[in-house]
């Protein structure tokens, strides 16, 4: 398994990667969490990484709910 990512998560829309990365930095700034410059999260507190992931998930659910609510409106 050398050289392979252990993550089983994959993006359905690969172009979403940049948007998710941008959201990560925005959320970190809102929460006052410093993202490691080298991309290694191993030295970050579990509480901080969990807060980032949880907040991003809440934002994504909120966006999806807004889009669904907008698509259910009939004129």
LUMDRENZA-398340 format. One record per atom (N, C-alpha, C): residue in three letters; atom name; x, z, y. Coordinates in Angstrom, 1 decimal. Each point is the difference from the previous one (the first is absolute). Layout:
N
<node res="ALA" atom="CA" xx="X" zz="Z" yy="Y"/>
...
This chain:
75
<node res="UNK" atom="N" xx="0.8" zz="0.0" yy="-1.2"/>
<node res="UNK" atom="CA" xx="-0.8" zz="0.0" yy="1.2"/>
<node res="UNK" atom="C" xx="0.9" zz="0.0" yy="1.3"/>
<node res="UNK" atom="N" xx="1.2" zz="-0.3" yy="-0.2"/>
<node res="UNK" atom="CA" xx="0.9" zz="0.0" yy="1.1"/>
<node res="UNK" atom="C" xx="-0.3" zz="-1.1" yy="1.0"/>
<node res="UNK" atom="N" xx="0.0" zz="0.4" yy="1.3"/>
<node res="UNK" atom="CA" xx="-0.3" zz="-1.0" yy="1.0"/>
<node res="UNK" atom="C" xx="-1.5" zz="-0.3" yy="0.2"/>
<node res="UNK" atom="N" xx="-0.8" zz="0.6" yy="-0.8"/>
<node res="UNK" atom="CA" xx="-1.5" zz="-0.2" yy="0.2"/>
<node res="UNK" atom="C" xx="-0.6" zz="1.2" yy="0.7"/>
<node res="UNK" atom="N" xx="-1.0" zz="-0.2" yy="0.8"/>
<node res="UNK" atom="CA" xx="-0.8" zz="1.0" yy="0.6"/>
<node res="UNK" atom="C" xx="-0.8" zz="0.8" yy="-1.0"/>
<node res="UNK" atom="N" xx="-0.1" zz="1.3" yy="0.1"/>
<node res="UNK" atom="CA" xx="-0.8" zz="0.7" yy="-0.9"/>
<node res="UNK" atom="C" xx="-1.5" zz="0.1" yy="0.4"/>
<node res="UNK" atom="N" xx="-0.2" zz="-0.5" yy="1.2"/>
<node res="UNK" atom="CA" xx="-1.4" zz="0.0" yy="0.5"/>
<node res="UNK" atom="C" xx="-0.8" zz="-1.0" yy="-0.6"/>
<node res="UNK" atom="N" xx="-1.2" zz="0.3" yy="-0.4"/>
<node res="UNK" atom="CA" xx="-1.0" zz="-0.9" yy="-0.6"/>
<node res="UNK" atom="C" xx="-0.9" zz="-0.6" yy="1.1"/>
<node res="UNK" atom="N" xx="0.2" zz="0.5" yy="1.2"/>
<node res="UNK" atom="CA" xx="-0.9" zz="-0.5" yy="1.1"/>
<node res="UNK" atom="C" xx="0.5" zz="-1.4" yy="0.5"/>
<node res="UNK" atom="N" xx="-1.0" zz="-0.9" yy="0.1"/>
<node res="UNK" atom="CA" xx="0.3" zz="-1.3" yy="0.6"/>
<node res="UNK" atom="C" xx="-1.1" zz="-0.3" yy="0.9"/>
<node res="UNK" atom="N" xx="0.4" zz="-0.8" yy="1.1"/>
<node res="UNK" atom="CA" xx="-0.9" zz="-0.4" yy="1.0"/>
<node res="UNK" atom="C" xx="-0.8" zz="-1.2" yy="-0.5"/>
<node res="UNK" atom="N" xx="-1.3" zz="0.1" yy="0.2"/>
<node res="UNK" atom="CA" xx="-0.9" zz="-1.2" yy="-0.3"/>
<node res="UNK" atom="C" xx="0.3" zz="-1.1" yy="1.0"/>
<node res="UNK" atom="N" xx="0.3" zz="0.4" yy="1.2"/>
<node res="UNK" atom="CA" xx="0.3" zz="-1.0" yy="1.1"/>
<node res="UNK" atom="C" xx="1.4" zz="0.3" yy="0.4"/>
<node res="UNK" atom="N" xx="1.0" zz="-0.8" yy="-0.5"/>
<node res="UNK" atom="CA" xx="1.4" zz="0.3" yy="0.3"/>
<node res="UNK" atom="C" xx="0.3" zz="0.1" yy="1.5"/>
<node res="UNK" atom="N" xx="-0.7" zz="-0.8" yy="0.8"/>
<node res="UNK" atom="CA" xx="0.2" zz="0.1" yy="1.5"/>
<node res="UNK" atom="C" xx="-0.4" zz="1.3" yy="0.6"/>
<node res="UNK" atom="N" xx="-0.7" zz="0.8" yy="-0.7"/>
<node res="UNK" atom="CA" xx="-0.4" zz="1.3" yy="0.5"/>
<node res="UNK" atom="C" xx="1.2" zz="1.0" yy="0.1"/>
<node res="UNK" atom="N" xx="1.1" zz="-0.3" yy="-0.7"/>
<node res="UNK" atom="CA" xx="1.1" zz="0.9" yy="0.0"/>
<node res="UNK" atom="C" xx="0.5" zz="0.3" yy="1.4"/>
<node res="UNK" atom="N" xx="0.1" zz="-1.0" yy="0.9"/>
<node res="UNK" atom="CA" xx="0.5" zz="0.3" yy="1.4"/>
<node res="UNK" atom="C" xx="-1.0" zz="0.9" yy="0.7"/>
<node res="UNK" atom="N" xx="-1.3" zz="-0.3" yy="-0.2"/>
<node res="UNK" atom="CA" xx="-1.1" zz="0.8" yy="0.7"/>
<node res="UNK" atom="C" xx="0.1" zz="1.4" yy="-0.5"/>
<node res="UNK" atom="N" xx="0.1" zz="0.2" yy="-1.3"/>
<node res="UNK" atom="CA" xx="0.1" zz="1.4" yy="-0.5"/>
<node res="UNK" atom="C" xx="1.3" zz="0.7" yy="0.5"/>
<node res="UNK" atom="N" xx="1.1" zz="-0.7" yy="0.0"/>
<node res="UNK" atom="CA" xx="1.2" zz="0.6" yy="0.5"/>
<node res="UNK" atom="C" xx="-0.2" zz="0.4" yy="1.5"/>
<node res="UNK" atom="N" xx="-0.6" zz="-0.8" yy="0.8"/>
<node res="UNK" atom="CA" xx="-0.3" zz="0.3" yy="1.4"/>
<node res="UNK" atom="C" xx="-0.9" zz="1.3" yy="0.1"/>
<node res="UNK" atom="N" xx="-1.0" zz="0.0" yy="-0.9"/>
<node res="UNK" atom="CA" xx="-0.9" zz="1.1" yy="0.0"/>
<node res="UNK" atom="C" xx="0.7" zz="1.3" yy="-0.4"/>
<node res="UNK" atom="N" xx="1.0" zz="-0.1" yy="-0.9"/>
<node res="UNK" atom="CA" xx="0.8" zz="1.2" yy="-0.4"/>
<node res="UNK" atom="C" xx="0.7" zz="0.6" yy="1.2"/>
<node res="UNK" atom="N" xx="0.6" zz="-0.9" yy="0.8"/>
<node res="UNK" atom="CA" xx="0.8" zz="0.5" yy="1.2"/>
<node res="UNK" atom="C" xx="-0.9" zz="0.6" yy="1.0"/>
<node res="UNK" atom="N" xx="-1.2" zz="-0.6" yy="0.2"/>
<node res="UNK" atom="CA" xx="-1.0" zz="0.5" yy="1.0"/>
<node res="UNK" atom="C" xx="-0.5" zz="1.3" yy="-0.4"/>
<node res="UNK" atom="N" xx="-0.3" zz="0.2" yy="-1.3"/>
<node res="UNK" atom="CA" xx="-0.5" zz="1.3" yy="-0.5"/>
<node res="UNK" atom="C" xx="1.0" zz="1.0" yy="0.1"/>
<node res="UNK" atom="N" xx="1.3" zz="-0.3" yy="-0.4"/>
<node res="UNK" atom="CA" xx="1.1" zz="0.9" yy="0.1"/>
<node res="UNK" atom="C" xx="0.1" zz="0.5" yy="1.4"/>
<node res="UNK" atom="N" xx="-0.1" zz="-0.9" yy="1.0"/>
<node res="UNK" atom="CA" xx="0.2" zz="0.4" yy="1.4"/>
<node res="UNK" atom="C" xx="-1.2" zz="0.9" yy="0.4"/>
<node res="UNK" atom="N" xx="-1.2" zz="-0.3" yy="-0.4"/>
<node res="UNK" atom="CA" xx="-1.1" zz="0.9" yy="0.3"/>
<node res="UNK" atom="C" xx="0.1" zz="1.4" yy="-0.6"/>
<node res="UNK" atom="N" xx="0.6" zz="0.1" yy="-1.2"/>
<node res="UNK" atom="CA" xx="0.1" zz="1.2" yy="-0.7"/>
<node res="UNK" atom="C" xx="1.3" zz="0.8" yy="0.4"/>
<node res="UNK" atom="N" xx="0.9" zz="-0.7" yy="0.8"/>
<node res="UNK" atom="CA" xx="1.3" zz="0.6" yy="0.3"/>
<node res="UNK" atom="C" xx="1.0" zz="0.0" yy="-1.1"/>
<node res="UNK" atom="N" xx="-0.1" zz="-0.9" yy="-0.9"/>
<node res="UNK" atom="CA" xx="0.9" zz="-0.1" yy="-1.2"/>
<node res="UNK" atom="C" xx="1.0" zz="-1.1" yy="0.2"/>
<node res="UNK" atom="N" xx="1.3" zz="0.3" yy="-0.2"/>
<node res="UNK" atom="CA" xx="1.0" zz="-0.9" yy="0.1"/>
<node res="UNK" atom="C" xx="0.2" zz="-0.8" yy="-1.3"/>
<node res="UNK" atom="N" xx="-0.1" zz="-1.3" yy="0.1"/>
<node res="UNK" atom="CA" xx="0.2" zz="-0.9" yy="-1.2"/>
<node res="UNK" atom="C" xx="1.5" zz="-0.2" yy="-0.1"/>
<node res="UNK" atom="N" xx="0.6" zz="0.2" yy="-1.3"/>
<node res="UNK" atom="CA" xx="1.4" zz="-0.2" yy="-0.2"/>
<node res="UNK" atom="C" xx="0.4" zz="-1.4" yy="0.3"/>
<node res="UNK" atom="N" xx="1.1" zz="-0.2" yy="0.8"/>
<node res="UNK" atom="CA" xx="0.4" zz="-1.3" yy="0.4"/>
<node res="UNK" atom="C" xx="0.5" zz="-0.9" yy="-1.2"/>
<node res="UNK" atom="N" xx="0.5" zz="0.7" yy="-1.0"/>
<node res="UNK" atom="CA" xx="0.5" zz="-0.7" yy="-1.2"/>
<node res="UNK" atom="C" xx="-1.1" zz="-0.3" yy="-1.0"/>
<node res="UNK" atom="N" xx="-1.2" zz="0.5" yy="0.2"/>
<node res="UNK" atom="CA" xx="-1.1" zz="-0.3" yy="-0.9"/>
<node res="UNK" atom="C" xx="-0.1" zz="0.9" yy="-1.2"/>
<node res="UNK" atom="N" xx="0.9" zz="1.0" yy="-0.1"/>
<node res="UNK" atom="CA" xx="0.0" zz="0.9" yy="-1.1"/>
<node res="UNK" atom="C" xx="-0.8" zz="1.3" yy="0.3"/>
<node res="UNK" atom="N" xx="-1.0" zz="0.2" yy="-0.7"/>
<node res="UNK" atom="CA" xx="-0.9" zz="1.1" yy="0.3"/>
<node res="UNK" atom="C" xx="0.3" zz="1.3" yy="-0.8"/>
<node res="UNK" atom="N" xx="1.0" zz="-0.1" yy="-0.8"/>
<node res="UNK" atom="CA" xx="0.3" zz="1.1" yy="-0.8"/>
<node res="UNK" atom="C" xx="0.4" zz="1.3" yy="0.7"/>
<node res="UNK" atom="N" xx="0.4" zz="0.0" yy="1.2"/>
<node res="UNK" atom="CA" xx="0.3" zz="1.2" yy="0.7"/>
<node res="UNK" atom="C" xx="-1.1" zz="0.5" yy="0.9"/>
<node res="UNK" atom="N" xx="-1.1" zz="-0.8" yy="0.0"/>
<node res="UNK" atom="CA" xx="-1.2" zz="0.5" yy="0.8"/>
<node res="UNK" atom="C" xx="-0.8" zz="1.0" yy="-0.7"/>
<node res="UNK" atom="N" xx="-0.6" zz="0.9" yy="0.7"/>
<node res="UNK" atom="CA" xx="-0.8" zz="1.0" yy="-0.6"/>
<node res="UNK" atom="C" xx="-1.2" zz="-0.6" yy="-0.6"/>
<node res="UNK" atom="N" xx="-0.4" zz="0.5" yy="-1.2"/>
<node res="UNK" atom="CA" xx="-1.2" zz="-0.6" yy="-0.7"/>
<node res="UNK" atom="C" xx="-1.2" zz="0.1" yy="0.9"/>
<node res="UNK" atom="N" xx="-0.1" zz="1.1" yy="0.8"/>
<node res="UNK" atom="CA" xx="-1.1" zz="0.2" yy="0.9"/>
<node res="UNK" atom="C" xx="-0.1" zz="-1.2" yy="1.0"/>
<node res="UNK" atom="N" xx="1.1" zz="-0.4" yy="0.5"/>
<node res="UNK" atom="CA" xx="0.0" zz="-1.1" yy="1.0"/>
<node res="UNK" atom="C" xx="-0.3" zz="-1.4" yy="-0.7"/>
<node res="UNK" atom="N" xx="0.5" zz="-0.3" yy="-1.1"/>
<node res="UNK" atom="CA" xx="-0.3" zz="-1.2" yy="-0.7"/>
<node res="UNK" atom="C" xx="-1.4" zz="0.0" yy="-0.4"/>
<node res="UNK" atom="N" xx="-0.5" zz="1.1" yy="-0.5"/>
<node res="UNK" atom="CA" xx="-1.5" zz="0.1" yy="-0.4"/>
<node res="UNK" atom="C" xx="-0.9" zz="-0.2" yy="1.2"/>
<node res="UNK" atom="N" xx="0.4" zz="0.6" yy="1.2"/>
<node res="UNK" atom="CA" xx="-0.8" zz="-0.2" yy="1.2"/>
<node res="UNK" atom="C" xx="0.0" zz="-1.4" yy="0.4"/>
<node res="UNK" atom="N" xx="1.1" zz="-0.7" yy="-0.1"/>
<node res="UNK" atom="CA" xx="0.1" zz="-1.4" yy="0.4"/>
<node res="UNK" atom="C" xx="-0.9" zz="-0.9" yy="-0.9"/>
<node res="UNK" atom="N" xx="0.1" zz="0.2" yy="-1.3"/>
<node res="UNK" atom="CA" xx="-0.8" zz="-0.7" yy="-1.0"/>
<node res="UNK" atom="C" xx="-1.5" zz="0.3" yy="0.2"/>
<node res="UNK" atom="N" xx="-0.3" zz="1.2" yy="0.2"/>
<node res="UNK" atom="CA" xx="-1.4" zz="0.4" yy="0.1"/>
<node res="UNK" atom="C" xx="-0.7" zz="-0.6" yy="1.3"/>
<node res="UNK" atom="N" xx="0.8" zz="0.1" yy="1.1"/>
<node res="UNK" atom="CA" xx="-0.5" zz="-0.5" yy="1.3"/>
<node res="UNK" atom="C" xx="-0.2" zz="-1.5" yy="-0.1"/>
<node res="UNK" atom="N" xx="1.0" zz="-0.7" yy="-0.6"/>
<node res="UNK" atom="CA" xx="-0.1" zz="-1.5" yy="-0.1"/>
<node res="UNK" atom="C" xx="-1.2" zz="-0.4" yy="-0.8"/>
<node res="UNK" atom="N" xx="-0.2" zz="0.8" yy="-1.1"/>
<node res="UNK" atom="CA" xx="-1.2" zz="-0.3" yy="-0.9"/>
<node res="UNK" atom="C" xx="-1.3" zz="0.2" yy="0.8"/>
<node res="UNK" atom="N" xx="-0.1" zz="1.1" yy="0.7"/>
<node res="UNK" atom="CA" xx="-1.2" zz="0.2" yy="0.8"/>
<node res="UNK" atom="C" xx="-0.2" zz="-1.1" yy="1.0"/>
<node res="UNK" atom="N" xx="1.0" zz="-0.5" yy="0.7"/>
<node res="UNK" atom="CA" xx="-0.1" zz="-1.1" yy="1.0"/>
<node res="UNK" atom="C" xx="-0.4" zz="-1.3" yy="-0.7"/>
<node res="UNK" atom="N" xx="0.5" zz="-0.3" yy="-1.2"/>
<node res="UNK" atom="CA" xx="-0.4" zz="-1.2" yy="-0.7"/>
<node res="UNK" atom="C" xx="-1.4" zz="0.1" yy="-0.5"/>
<node res="UNK" atom="N" xx="-0.5" zz="1.1" yy="-0.4"/>
<node res="UNK" atom="CA" xx="-1.4" zz="0.2" yy="-0.4"/>
<node res="UNK" atom="C" xx="-0.9" zz="-0.2" yy="1.2"/>
<node res="UNK" atom="N" xx="0.4" zz="0.6" yy="1.1"/>
<node res="UNK" atom="CA" xx="-0.8" zz="-0.1" yy="1.2"/>
<node res="UNK" atom="C" xx="-0.1" zz="-1.5" yy="0.5"/>
<node res="UNK" atom="N" xx="1.1" zz="-0.7" yy="-0.1"/>
<node res="UNK" atom="CA" xx="0.0" zz="-1.4" yy="0.4"/>
<node res="UNK" atom="C" xx="-0.9" zz="-0.8" yy="-1.0"/>
<node res="UNK" atom="N" xx="0.1" zz="0.3" yy="-1.3"/>
<node res="UNK" atom="CA" xx="-0.9" zz="-0.7" yy="-0.9"/>
<node res="UNK" atom="C" xx="-1.5" zz="0.3" yy="0.2"/>
<node res="UNK" atom="N" xx="-0.3" zz="1.3" yy="0.3"/>
<node res="UNK" atom="CA" xx="-1.4" zz="0.3" yy="0.2"/>
<node res="UNK" atom="C" xx="-0.5" zz="-0.7" yy="1.3"/>
<node res="UNK" atom="N" xx="0.8" zz="-0.1" yy="1.0"/>
<node res="UNK" atom="CA" xx="-0.4" zz="-0.7" yy="1.2"/>
<node res="UNK" atom="C" xx="-0.3" zz="-1.4" yy="-0.3"/>
<node res="UNK" atom="N" xx="0.9" zz="-0.7" yy="-0.8"/>
<node res="UNK" atom="CA" xx="-0.2" zz="-1.4" yy="-0.3"/>
<node res="UNK" atom="C" xx="-1.2" zz="-0.2" yy="-0.8"/>
<node res="UNK" atom="N" xx="-0.3" zz="0.9" yy="-1.0"/>
<node res="UNK" atom="CA" xx="-1.2" zz="-0.1" yy="-0.8"/>
<node res="UNK" atom="C" xx="-1.2" zz="0.2" yy="0.8"/>
<node res="UNK" atom="N" xx="0.0" zz="1.0" yy="0.9"/>
<node res="UNK" atom="CA" xx="-1.1" zz="0.2" yy="0.9"/>
<node res="UNK" atom="C" xx="-0.3" zz="-1.2" yy="0.9"/>
<node res="UNK" atom="N" xx="1.0" zz="-0.6" yy="0.5"/>
<node res="UNK" atom="CA" xx="-0.1" zz="-1.2" yy="0.8"/>
<node res="UNK" atom="C" xx="-0.6" zz="-1.2" yy="-0.7"/>
<node res="UNK" atom="N" xx="0.4" zz="-0.1" yy="-1.3"/>
<node res="UNK" atom="CA" xx="-0.5" zz="-1.2" yy="-0.8"/>
<node res="UNK" atom="C" xx="-1.4" zz="0.2" yy="-0.5"/>
<node res="UNK" atom="N" xx="-0.5" zz="1.2" yy="0.1"/>
<node res="UNK" atom="CA" xx="-1.4" zz="0.3" yy="-0.5"/>
<node res="UNK" atom="C" xx="-1.0" zz="-0.2" yy="1.1"/>
<node res="UNK" atom="N" xx="0.5" zz="-0.2" yy="1.2"/>
<node res="UNK" atom="CA" xx="-1.0" zz="-0.2" yy="1.2"/>
<node res="UNK" atom="C" xx="-0.5" zz="-1.5" yy="-0.1"/>
<node res="UNK" atom="N" xx="-1.3" zz="-0.1" yy="0.0"/>
<node res="UNK" atom="CA" xx="-0.6" zz="-1.3" yy="0.0"/>
<node res="UNK" atom="C" xx="-0.7" zz="-0.3" yy="1.3"/>
<node res="UNK" atom="N" xx="0.2" zz="-1.2" yy="0.5"/>
<node res="UNK" atom="CA" xx="-0.5" zz="-0.5" yy="1.3"/>
<node res="UNK" atom="C" xx="-1.3" zz="-0.7" yy="-0.2"/>
